[in-house]
């Protein structure tokens, strides 16, 4: 599957003048039972590359010229380049779990549950810049669209949430903690930053909180123990219930359920973001990666691993163009990472397969830039 794309508009390249190239849509998936990062071509399901990681790789994020993978049991965080070559392994974490990137994509934030710390890693410097105590059990987190705030759930089943100031992104500062009044699991800011959608991991509801006051605006029933939320299309919310084998599309202002679809059992994680026309889930139970459009029509489903946890979407350039860009042999080239903030066209075809849509997506990214998106689960 080949596209004509503007390579300089990818997350890894920010120049406004772009040359044309061709590429292949790839999903990066953490295979925790196999201790690997797996690169899978979405259209064919073919495994393009496997990279060994420290034990129990669970979550990952794509930053500026880097992929960051967190291995919980090994207490390690691995930094890879855009060709999936390991650059550095940070060890000595007590219980690292979740990783997110800053708005600039030059910093990675990692929660170390065991120490209750938020750890800041400079992706260009390849070093730990700061550590700050945010509360015992620091786990899932969400960066606000402005990049100025970070909410952290203190535990996989949290009774408290920490709010962190990121006005100096490399020097986070704890502002306060509060109790949401229910058991919290994961958090996601709405596209306008005014609300935070919080899953519980118990019960059957996702809770929508005011980002300023922390008070609940409303709740929506979506299925057993809802895990994660992402926004796509025209700001629609998508929520997974892996135990109910269900994904739900919700109108963000009213909380009205607009559509539901079945997912492979154990599809806890999802990847999507504002202005995309694709929603991708991963199954921890079956290892399947499933792609939907924003109307929740299933587009594809492939088995990527024995257990597929986190997923990030990338584009790998053609060997010829990659050789010209990178100055290295074609056999050594690897992926260029696509921000899922890109604007996919309205189509019933797979957004990851639409050539014209991809060009529009990249043009949008060039003009407006991209914000970090979350692909997480625990």
N, C-alpha and C positions, 0 to 999 in steps of 0.2 A: 504494500500500500504506500504509494508515493504522493506527496503533495509538492506544489510549488509554494515556498514560504519565504518570508523575510526574516532571515536568520538573526539579524541585528536587533530585532524586536523581542527576541526571547529573553526570559528572565536573566540568562547568563550574559547577554550582550545588550547594552543600553544605548548604543550609538543611534542617532536619528537617521543616518544614511545607511540603508540596508541593501545588501546584495541578495539576489534570489538564489535559492537552493532547494533541495528536496529532502523529505524526511519521512519518518515512520512513527506512528503513534504508539507509545510504549507505556505500560503501567509498571511502576516499581512497587514491589510488594514485599513486606517483611514476612518471612517464613520461619516462625519462631521454633517450631519443632525440628527444623532442619538447620537452624543456625545460619540462615542465608538471607541475602537480599536478592530477589529474583526479578529480572527484567522480562516482561511478557508483552509480545505484540498483541494488541487488543483484537485486531481484525481476524487473526488466525489462531490465537491461543498459543503460538509457538514461543517457547522459552528462548530468549536471545542471549541471556547471560545470567550466570549465578556467581555471587560474590560471598565468600565465607565471612561471617561476622562473629564477634564474641557471643557467648551463649545467651540464648533467649532474646533475640532482637524483637522488639515489640512495636515501637513507634518511630516515625521518621518525618522529616520536613525538608523542603527544598529551599535553599537560600541562594545568595549570590555566588555563583560558580561553585556550589557545594551541595552535597546531600548529607544530612545529619541523621544518624540512626542510633537509637538508644537500646542497649541490651541490659535488661533489668537484672537478671540473675548474675551476670558477670560483673555488674557494677561499672559498666563501661559505656562511653559515648564515642562513636566512630564518625570521623569526618572523611568524606570521600569527595573526589573531584567530579567534574561533569562527565568524565569517562568511566566513572565508578571505580577508580583506583583509590585505594586507601591512602589518605594523606597522614592521618594521625589517629591514635586511639587514646582517649582520655580515660584513665582508670582511677580507682580509689573512691568512687561514689558508693554511698551506702545502699541506696535503692532507687536509682534513676528510673524515671518512668515516661514522662511526657516531654516533648520538645515542640517549641513554636519559634517562629522567626520574627524579628522586628519588622516594622513597616519598611525600613530601608533594605531588608533582607541581608544585612551585613552582620547581624548578631543572632545568635541562637540562645533561647531561654530554655533551661532544662530544670524540671522539678526533681529534687532528690528527696523522696518521701521519707526515707529513714532519718534524715537530719532536719527535715522541715525547711530545706533551703531552696532558694531560687538561684541557679548558677547561670552566669552570663559568659558565653563563649564568643570571642571575636573570630569570625570565619576567615577573614583575610590574614589576621595575625596568627591564627591557629593556636590560640592560647585562652586560658580562662582569665577573664577580666575582673569578675567580681562574684561574690557570694553574699546573699542576704537572707537572714532568717525571716520566714514569712508565716510559719506556723507548722506544728507537727502534722505529718501526713500529707504535706503539699503534693497535689496530684494533678488533676486536669486543670487546664487554664485556657484563657481566651484573651487575645490582644484586641483592644478597641480599634475600630476603623481608622481613627486619628493617630493611633500608635501611642497615645498618651496614658492609657490605663491598661492594667492587667488584672483580671479576676482569677483567683485560684481557689479551687475547692480543696479543703483540708481533709482529704481522705477519699477513698473510692466510694464510700458511703458517708458523705460529709455532713456534719451538723453546723459547720461554720465555713464562711467564705472570706478570703483575704482580698483586699483591694490595694494594688501596688501602683505607685506613681512612676510613669516612664517618661516624664518630661526630659530627663537625661537618660536616654535609652540604655547606655552602658552602665549607669549607676542607679538601678531601681531602688525605690524607697517605699517601705510599708506605710500605708496611710491608716488603715483600720481593718478590723474584722467585724463581721456581723453574722447573725443566725438568720437564715432564710425562712425558718419555720417548717422546714421539711428536710428530708434526706436528699442531699444533692450529689450528683455524679459528674456530669460534664457541663460545660458552659460555652455559649456562642453569642457574640454580639450581633444585634440586628444590623443591616447595612447602614442605617442612619446613626447608629451608635446610641440610640435613646433607650433601647431595651436590651436585656440579656435573657436569652432563652436557656433555661437550666433543666436538664433531665434529672431524674431521681434514681434510676436504676432499681427502684422498687415501686410498687403501685402501678398505675397505668397512665400517668399524666406527665406532660412537660409543662413547666411553670415559666411564665413570662414576667420578668421583674423590671421595674423602672431602674435604669442604669444610674440615676442620680441618688435616689432614695433607698434602693434595694427592696422596696415594697412590691408585692405581687400585683400585677395588673389583671391577669386572668390565667387560666390553666386549660389545657386541652388534653382530652383522653385519646391516646394513640395506640395502646396495646401494652402487653405485659412488660414491665421493667424497661421503659424506653431508655436508650443509651446515648444517642448522639444526634446533633442537629447541624444542618448546613443550609445555606441560602443559595438559590439559583434562579435563572430566568429573570422575571421582573420582581425580584425580591421575595419570591415564595419560599416558605420554610419547608424543609424536608426532614423528617424524624424517623429514625430506625427503631424497630422493636425486634431484635434478633430472636427472642424467645417466642414471639408471635409470628415469625417469618413474614414481616410486614414492613413496608415503608409508606409513610403518610405525607401527603402534600397539604400544606395549611396556608390559608390567607393570613399574612402576618399582622394586619391591623385588627381583624375581627376574631381570629382564632377559628374560623370556619374550616372544616375538613373539606378539601376540594377533590381529592382522589386518594386511593390506596392501591397498592400492588403487592403481590407476593414476592418474597425474596428467598433465596436458599436459607435453610435453618442456620441460625447463628450469624446472620449478617448484621453485626453490631456496628461496624465502621462504615462511614461513607465519605466521599470526597465530592464537593461541589462548592460553588461560590458565586457571588453576585455577577450577573450578566452571562453566566454560562448556560448552555442548553443541554448539558449532560450531567447526570448524577450517577456516581459509581459506588457500589457497595462491595464489601469483602466479607466472606464467611469464615469465621474462626473454626467452625465445625467441619465444613466440607472443603475449604480451600478455594472456593469459587469467587471469581471477580465478575460482577454483573453490572452491566451498563443500561441505564434508562434514559429516555428523554424527559423533559420537564413535565410532560403529561403522564409520566410513569408508564409509558409503553416500553416493554423490555426490548433492548436492541441486541444484546449479546450476553453470553455467560460462558466463561471458560474456567477450567480448573488450573490454578496457578501453583498450588502447593498443598501439602497435607493440611495445613492450617494457615489461612491468609488473614493477617491482622490489619496492618495499616497499608494504605496505598497512596501513591502520588503519580500524577500524569506527566509524561515527558515527551519530547520529540527528539528522535535521533536523526542527525543529518545524513545525507548520502555520503558514502566514503570519499567520492571525488571532491565534493564541496568541503567536507570536513578536513580533508588533507590541506586544501588551500587556506582555510580559515586558521587551522591550528598549526600548520607547518610540520605535521607528523605523518608517518605512513598511514594509509587508509585502514589497515588492519588494526591500528591502535586507537582509532577514533571511537567515541562513545556518544552519550546523549547530550542534547541541549534541552533545558528544562522549560516546559510551558507553564506559565501562570494560568491557573484556572479562573483568574479574574477576566480572561479574554472573553469577548462578546460573541458567542456562537449564534448562527442564524436560526430563524424559525424553520424547522424542517423535521420531517419524520424519519429522515435518514440519520444514521449515527453522526452526532456532531464531530466525533473524532475522525470521520471519514470524508467530510465535506470540504473539498478543496477551496472553493470560493469562500466558504464560511471561515476556513482557517486563515485565509488572507485577511478577511475583515477582522478576525480576532486579533491578529498580530498588529494590524493598523491601529486598532483601538488601544492596544497595550502601549504602542509607541506614543500615542497622543496623551493618554490619560494615566499611564503607569499602572502598576499592579500592587495589590495589597496581599499580605500573606494569607494563605488559607490553611485550614486545619484538616488534617487527616489523622484521626486518633481513635483509639478505643482501648479500654481496659476492661 
